[in-house]
Amino acid sequence: MAEPDYVMNDGGEYGNYILQDLRLPAVHAAPEAVERYERAGRRRVHWLDGRVMPSAFQINTAWYYEANHEYMDRWAEEEGEAGTIGKPHVHAVDELLCFYGSDPENPYDLNGEVEIWIEGERHLLTKSSLIYLPAGVSHLPLYVNRVERPIFHFSLLLDAEYAFACENGEVFEAR
């Protein structure tokens, strides 16, 4: 039988639309930022925005492999009042937050527990979930309380750049 006639890479006429590597904005690419992200029990797979691929929207993908509640609280405390990590914030555009369990036999079982706060309401997710956040809806903190099997996460922001405003007035832009 003949091999399929296709190649998955970034060459050819449309290869520039294929992202196979992690290309982080400088604020997330610094070694200490990568280490901190991974110490929180997460490993990024891809980051896409208008800088990586002109005219693209922003998306972040990651695997969550261990609980991080205590670590995230400590990280936020270290940042203090002026910090943005884990603090409630809003975006000027709509966002999707998604969490999927990794058991193909039980795709709706998250095999863990994710805690997210939306407009001050606490929500505990134990099923694979897609969360639609209209522009201006405050969300976070977000904690991974329990992981039995890796949880796949992605967030999608309908803008070319990831940015948000915290309740304390601080603005974060992923550049």
Phi and psi restraints in degrees (value plus and minus 20) as a CYANA .aco file:
   2 ALA   PHI     -93.2   -53.2
   2 ALA   PSI     128.6   168.6
   3 GLU   PHI     -87.1   -47.1
   3 GLU   PSI     127.6   167.6
   4 PRO   PHI     -80.1   -40.1
   4 PRO   PSI     127.1   167.1
   5 ASP   PHI    -115.1   -75.1
   5 ASP   PSI      47.1    87.1
   6 TYR   PHI    -173.1  -133.1
   6 TYR   PSI     136.4   176.4
   7 VAL   PHI    -156.6  -116.6
   7 VAL   PSI     108.5   148.5
   8 MET   PHI    -117.0   -77.0
   8 MET   PSI      81.0   121.0
   9 ASN   PHI    -177.1  -137.1
   9 ASN   PSI    -190.8  -150.8
  10 ASP   PHI    -122.0   -82.0
  10 ASP   PSI      -1.2    38.8
  11 GLY   PHI    -114.3   -74.3
  11 GLY   PSI    -197.5  -157.5
  12 GLY   PHI      58.5    98.5
  12 GLY   PSI    -197.2  -157.2
  13 GLU   PHI     -85.7   -45.7
  13 GLU   PSI     -54.8   -14.8
  14 TYR   PHI    -134.7   -94.7
  14 TYR   PSI     -13.8    26.2
  15 GLY   PHI     -81.9   -41.9
  15 GLY   PSI     -44.7    -4.7
  16 ASN   PHI     -87.6   -47.6
  16 ASN   PSI     -27.8    12.2
  17 TYR   PHI    -116.3   -76.3
  17 TYR   PSI     -16.0    24.0
  18 ILE   PHI    -127.3   -87.3
  18 ILE   PSI     101.9   141.9
  19 LEU   PHI    -129.2   -89.2
  19 LEU   PSI      97.6   137.6
  20 GLN   PHI    -139.1   -99.1
  20 GLN   PSI     -27.3    12.7
  21 ASP   PHI    -138.6   -98.6
  21 ASP   PSI     142.2   182.2
  22 LEU   PHI    -106.7   -66.7
  22 LEU   PSI      97.8   137.8
  23 ARG   PHI    -144.0  -104.0
  23 ARG   PSI      73.0   113.0
  24 LEU   PHI    -107.7   -67.7
  24 LEU   PSI     130.4   170.4
  25 PRO   PHI     -85.9   -45.9
  25 PRO   PSI     135.6   175.6
  26 ALA   PHI     -71.7   -31.7
  26 ALA   PSI     -60.1   -20.1
  27 VAL   PHI     -81.7   -41.7
  27 VAL   PSI     -48.7    -8.7
  28 HIS   PHI    -119.5   -79.5
  28 HIS   PSI     -35.4     4.6
  29 ALA   PHI    -107.5   -67.5
  29 ALA   PSI     -36.4     3.6
  30 ALA   PHI     -77.6   -37.6
  30 ALA   PSI     118.8   158.8
  31 PRO   PHI     -70.7   -30.7
  31 PRO   PSI     -60.5   -20.5
  32 GLU   PHI     -88.3   -48.3
  32 GLU   PSI     -51.7   -11.7
  33 ALA   PHI     -90.3   -50.3
  33 ALA   PSI     -61.9   -21.9
  34 VAL   PHI     -83.3   -43.3
  34 VAL   PSI     -64.9   -24.9
  35 GLU   PHI     -81.0   -41.0
  35 GLU   PSI     -64.4   -24.4
  36 ARG   PHI     -82.7   -42.7
  36 ARG   PSI     -63.5   -23.5
  37 TYR   PHI     -79.5   -39.5
  37 TYR   PSI     -64.8   -24.8
  38 GLU   PHI     -94.3   -54.3
  38 GLU   PSI     -49.9    -9.9
  39 ARG   PHI     -85.5   -45.5
  39 ARG   PSI     -39.7     0.3
  40 ALA   PHI    -106.3   -66.3
  40 ALA   PSI      -2.5    37.5
  41 GLY   PHI      55.6    95.6
  41 GLY   PSI       9.0    49.0
  42 ARG   PHI    -152.8  -112.8
  42 ARG   PSI     131.1   171.1
  43 ARG   PHI    -157.3  -117.3
  43 ARG   PSI      98.6   138.6
  44 ARG   PHI     -90.0   -50.0
  44 ARG   PSI     128.1   168.1
  45 VAL   PHI    -129.6   -89.6
  45 VAL   PSI     -74.8   -34.8
  46 HIS   PHI    -158.8  -118.8
  46 HIS   PSI     132.8   172.8
  47 TRP   PHI    -155.2  -115.2
  47 TRP   PSI     104.5   144.5
  48 LEU   PHI    -145.3  -105.3
  48 LEU   PSI     117.3   157.3
  49 ASP   PHI    -177.5  -137.5
  49 ASP   PSI    -196.6  -156.6
  50 GLY   PHI     -85.2   -45.2
  50 GLY   PSI     -38.7     1.3
  51 ARG   PHI     -97.2   -57.2
  51 ARG   PSI     -59.7   -19.7
  52 VAL   PHI     -93.5   -53.5
  52 VAL   PSI     -62.0   -22.0
  53 MET   PHI    -160.8  -120.8
  53 MET   PSI      83.9   123.9
  54 PRO   PHI     -69.3   -29.3
  54 PRO   PSI     114.3   154.3
  55 SER   PHI      58.4    98.4
  55 SER   PSI     -17.5    22.5
  56 ALA   PHI     -99.0   -59.0
  56 ALA   PSI     135.3   175.3
  57 PHE   PHI    -104.6   -64.6
  57 PHE   PSI     154.2   194.2
  58 GLN   PHI    -115.1   -75.1
  58 GLN   PSI     114.3   154.3
  59 ILE   PHI    -164.8  -124.8
  59 ILE   PSI     121.7   161.7
  60 ASN   PHI    -145.9  -105.9
  60 ASN   PSI     112.7   152.7
  61 THR   PHI    -144.7  -104.7
  61 THR   PSI     123.9   163.9
  62 ALA   PHI    -178.9  -138.9
  62 ALA   PSI     136.2   176.2
  63 TRP   PHI    -121.2   -81.2
  63 TRP   PSI     113.8   153.8
  64 TYR   PHI    -122.4   -82.4
  64 TYR   PSI     104.1   144.1
  65 TYR   PHI    -142.7  -102.7
  65 TYR   PSI     -23.2    16.8
  66 GLU   PHI    -176.8  -136.8
  66 GLU   PSI     139.1   179.1
  67 ALA   PHI     -82.6   -42.6
  67 ALA   PSI     129.5   169.5
  68 ASN   PHI    -159.0  -119.0
  68 ASN   PSI      -8.1    31.9
  69 HIS   PHI     -75.6   -35.6
  69 HIS   PSI     -73.7   -33.7
  70 GLU   PHI     -80.8   -40.8
  70 GLU   PSI     -63.6   -23.6
  71 TYR   PHI     -83.4   -43.4
  71 TYR   PSI     -63.9   -23.9
  72 MET   PHI     -84.4   -44.4
  72 MET   PSI     -58.6   -18.6
  73 ASP   PHI     -83.1   -43.1
  73 ASP   PSI     -63.4   -23.4
  74 ARG   PHI     -83.5   -43.5
  74 ARG   PSI     -62.8   -22.8
  75 TRP   PHI     -81.5   -41.5
  75 TRP   PSI     -67.0   -27.0
  76 ALA   PHI     -82.4   -42.4
  76 ALA   PSI     -59.1   -19.1
  77 GLU   PHI     -84.5   -44.5
  77 GLU   PSI     -60.8   -20.8
  78 GLU   PHI     -82.1   -42.1
  78 GLU   PSI     -56.0   -16.0
  79 GLU   PHI     -92.4   -52.4
  79 GLU   PSI     -48.9    -8.9
  80 GLY   PHI      54.6    94.6
  80 GLY   PSI    -187.6  -147.6
  81 GLU   PHI     -79.4   -39.4
  81 GLU   PSI     -55.2   -15.2
  82 ALA   PHI    -100.7   -60.7
  82 ALA   PSI     -28.0    12.0
  83 GLY   PHI     -94.0   -54.0
  83 GLY   PSI     144.6   184.6
  84 THR   PHI    -138.3   -98.3
  84 THR   PSI     -37.7     2.3
  85 ILE   PHI     -82.2   -42.2
  85 ILE   PSI     103.3   143.3
  86 GLY   PHI      51.7    91.7
  86 GLY   PSI     -16.2    23.8
  87 LYS   PHI    -109.0   -69.0
  87 LYS   PSI     129.7   169.7
  88 PRO   PHI     -75.5   -35.5
  88 PRO   PSI     119.2   159.2
  89 HIS   PHI    -172.3  -132.3
  89 HIS   PSI     150.1   190.1
  90 VAL   PHI    -151.6  -111.6
  90 VAL   PSI     134.4   174.4
  91 HIS   PHI    -133.6   -93.6
  91 HIS   PSI     134.6   174.6
  92 ALA   PHI     -99.1   -59.1
  92 ALA   PSI     -28.4    11.6
  93 VAL   PHI    -152.4  -112.4
  93 VAL   PSI     147.8   187.8
  94 ASP   PHI     -86.3   -46.3
  94 ASP   PSI     133.1   173.1
  95 GLU   PHI    -159.4  -119.4
  95 GLU   PSI     128.5   168.5
  96 LEU   PHI    -135.6   -95.6
  96 LEU   PSI     114.6   154.6
  97 LEU   PHI    -138.1   -98.1
  97 LEU   PSI     109.6   149.6
  98 CYS   PHI    -152.2  -112.2
  98 CYS   PSI     120.6   160.6
  99 PHE   PHI    -155.6  -115.6
  99 PHE   PSI     103.8   143.8
 100 TYR   PHI    -148.8  -108.8
 100 TYR   PSI     113.4   153.4
 101 GLY   PHI     -90.3   -50.3
 101 GLY   PSI     140.0   180.0
 102 SER   PHI    -128.3   -88.3
 102 SER   PSI       1.0    41.0
 103 ASP   PHI    -120.0   -80.0
 103 ASP   PSI      86.1   126.1
 104 PRO   PHI     -85.2   -45.2
 104 PRO   PSI     -39.8     0.2
 105 GLU   PHI     -98.1   -58.1
 105 GLU   PSI     -42.8    -2.8
 106 ASN   PHI    -156.5  -116.5
 106 ASN   PSI      50.8    90.8
 107 PRO   PHI     -84.5   -44.5
 107 PRO   PSI     -39.2     0.8
 108 TYR   PHI    -110.3   -70.3
 108 TYR   PSI     -29.2    10.8
 109 ASP   PHI    -104.5   -64.5
 109 ASP   PSI      97.6   137.6
 110 LEU   PHI     -89.4   -49.4
 110 LEU   PSI     -42.3    -2.3
 111 ASN   PHI      36.0    76.0
 111 ASN   PSI      21.4    61.4
 112 GLY   PHI     152.4   192.4
 112 GLY   PSI    -188.8  -148.8
 113 GLU   PHI    -161.8  -121.8
 113 GLU   PSI     106.6   146.6
 114 VAL   PHI    -134.2   -94.2
 114 VAL   PSI     113.0   153.0
 115 GLU   PHI    -129.1   -89.1
 115 GLU   PSI     104.8   144.8
 116 ILE   PHI    -154.0  -114.0
 116 ILE   PSI     122.9   162.9
 117 TRP   PHI    -127.9   -87.9
 117 TRP   PSI     108.6   148.6
 118 ILE   PHI    -146.4  -106.4
 118 ILE   PSI      98.0   138.0
 119 GLU   PHI      30.0    70.0
 119 GLU   PSI      21.3    61.3
 120 GLY   PHI      61.4   101.4
 120 GLY   PSI     -22.7    17.3
 121 GLU   PHI    -112.4   -72.4
 121 GLU   PSI     114.9   154.9
 122 ARG   PHI    -110.5   -70.5
 122 ARG   PSI     110.2   150.2
 123 HIS   PHI    -146.5  -106.5
 123 HIS   PSI     110.7   150.7
 124 LEU   PHI    -127.6   -87.6
 124 LEU   PSI      98.9   138.9
 125 LEU   PHI    -120.7   -80.7
 125 LEU   PSI     105.2   145.2
 126 THR   PHI    -144.1  -104.1
 126 THR   PSI     -19.3    20.7
 127 LYS   PHI    -137.6   -97.6
 127 LYS   PSI     133.1   173.1
 128 SER   PHI     -72.7   -32.7
 128 SER   PSI     113.4   153.4
 129 SER   PHI    -160.6  -120.6
 129 SER   PSI     124.2   164.2
 130 LEU   PHI    -140.0  -100.0
 130 LEU   PSI     103.5   143.5
 131 ILE   PHI    -134.7   -94.7
 131 ILE   PSI     101.0   141.0
 132 TYR   PHI    -115.7   -75.7
 132 TYR   PSI     104.6   144.6
 133 LEU   PHI    -138.3   -98.3
 133 LEU   PSI      83.4   123.4
 134 PRO   PHI     -80.5   -40.5
 134 PRO   PSI     134.4   174.4
 135 ALA   PHI     -69.6   -29.6
 135 ALA   PSI     117.0   157.0
 136 GLY   PHI      67.3   107.3
 136 GLY   PSI     -24.8    15.2
 137 VAL   PHI    -105.1   -65.1
 137 VAL   PSI     102.0   142.0
 138 SER   PHI     -92.4   -52.4
 138 SER   PSI     115.9   155.9
 139 HIS   PHI    -166.8  -126.8
 139 HIS   PSI     136.9   176.9
 140 LEU   PHI      78.3   118.3
 140 LEU   PSI     138.2   178.2
 141 PRO   PHI     -90.7   -50.7
 141 PRO   PSI     147.5   187.5
 142 LEU   PHI    -151.7  -111.7
 142 LEU   PSI     105.2   145.2
 143 TYR   PHI    -147.3  -107.3
 143 TYR   PSI     126.3   166.3
 144 VAL   PHI    -121.7   -81.7
 144 VAL   PSI      87.8   127.8
 145 ASN   PHI    -105.6   -65.6
 145 ASN   PSI     -48.9    -8.9
 146 ARG   PHI    -175.4  -135.4
 146 ARG   PSI     119.8   159.8
 147 VAL   PHI    -156.5  -116.5
 147 VAL   PSI      96.2   136.2
 148 GLU   PHI    -117.1   -77.1
 148 GLU   PSI     -54.3   -14.3
 149 ARG   PHI    -157.2  -117.2
 149 ARG   PSI     133.0   173.0
 150 PRO   PHI     -72.8   -32.8
 150 PRO   PSI     123.4   163.4
 151 ILE   PHI    -130.4   -90.4
 151 ILE   PSI     107.1   147.1
 152 PHE   PHI    -109.6   -69.6
 152 PHE   PSI     109.9   149.9
 153 HIS   PHI    -143.3  -103.3
 153 HIS   PSI     120.6   160.6
 154 PHE   PHI    -164.2  -124.2
 154 PHE   PSI     128.6   168.6
 155 SER   PHI    -144.1  -104.1
 155 SER   PSI     123.9   163.9
 156 LEU   PHI    -152.2  -112.2
 156 LEU   PSI     101.7   141.7
 157 LEU   PHI    -134.8   -94.8
 157 LEU   PSI     105.3   145.3
 158 LEU   PHI    -100.0   -60.0
 158 LEU   PSI      39.1    79.1
 159 ASP   PHI    -172.2  -132.2
 159 ASP   PSI     140.8   180.8
 160 ALA   PHI     -96.2   -56.2
 160 ALA   PSI     -34.6     5.4
 161 GLU   PHI    -156.8  -116.8
 161 GLU   PSI     120.4   160.4
 162 TYR   PHI    -100.9   -60.9
 162 TYR   PSI     100.5   140.5
 163 ALA   PHI    -171.4  -131.4
 163 ALA   PSI     132.5   172.5
 164 PHE   PHI    -175.3  -135.3
 164 PHE   PSI     145.1   185.1
 165 ALA   PHI    -140.8  -100.8
 165 ALA   PSI     109.4   149.4
 166 CYS   PHI    -106.0   -66.0
 166 CYS   PSI     143.8   183.8
 167 GLU   PHI     -80.9   -40.9
 167 GLU   PSI     -48.2    -8.2
 168 ASN   PHI    -101.7   -61.7
 168 ASN   PSI     -16.1    23.9
 169 GLY   PHI      72.8   112.8
 169 GLY   PSI     -31.6     8.4
 170 GLU   PHI     -86.0   -46.0
 170 GLU   PSI     120.4   160.4
 171 VAL   PHI    -136.0   -96.0
 171 VAL   PSI     114.0   154.0
 172 PHE   PHI    -134.7   -94.7
 172 PHE   PSI     113.8   153.8
 173 GLU   PHI    -151.1  -111.1
 173 GLU   PSI     106.9   146.9
 174 ALA   PHI    -101.2   -61.2
 174 ALA   PSI      75.1   115.1
